[in-house]
């Protein structure tokens, strides 16, 4: 498989919930997380939960606004990585996205959205149905 074929397998053109059409790219969330892509406060919360501690630290009330801005900036960057056409270079570009398309792009990044607005699989085929077809051949 060539680099171009690999790139094409990670990208598709899809209709979003608003009806607009975008070129989207599948995001490697594990690589993103391991490379330090998550905001520091989000990482700390996840670690506290993994250790069985309260997700809310005693000093959390003091920096809620700061964390909200950090999280918003994080999701903006995630959407920029998922929607590759049209390019969303500025915050003003992101403001043009319908809210349902923004949420859809975040869902693609997180792996919770696997279909376009027409119910078609984003990444080439129907999961188990495709597996079953291959097993029958």
Secondary structure, 3 states (H helix, E strand, C coil): CCHHHHHHHCEEEEECCCCCEEEEECCCHHHHHHCCCCCHHHHHHHHHHHCCCCCCCCCHHHHHHHHHHHHHHHHHHHHHHHEEECCCCCHHHHHCCCHHHHHHHHHHHHCCCCECCCCCECCCCCCHHHHHHHHHC
